[in-house]
């Protein structure tokens, strides 16, 4: 079973069970294209079911804290441009940094 098909089952089952999860999207990733039309539609479907969508950024890719902050803002703006909704808070974990929408 592919990851996309598995995700469709998981987020729909969670909705039926009254579970709200947070799914994170990594814009820079070698495995999938977060900005493809197919994945944008998938993320919107997940959000419409009441789940939260976050932006996943790996701080290890950057040289210093200022560069991490600059990239967070750049990727958040890119996310908002393509997905059409804002990310308005973030939670920092040692690795990775994750931004959440409500």
Buried (B, 14 or more C-beta within 10 A) or exposed (E): EEEEEEBBEBBEEBBEEEEEEEBBBBBEEEEEEBBEEEBBEBBBBBBEBEBBBBBBBBBEEBEEEEEBEEBBEEBBEBBBEBBEEEBEEBEEEEEBBBBBBE
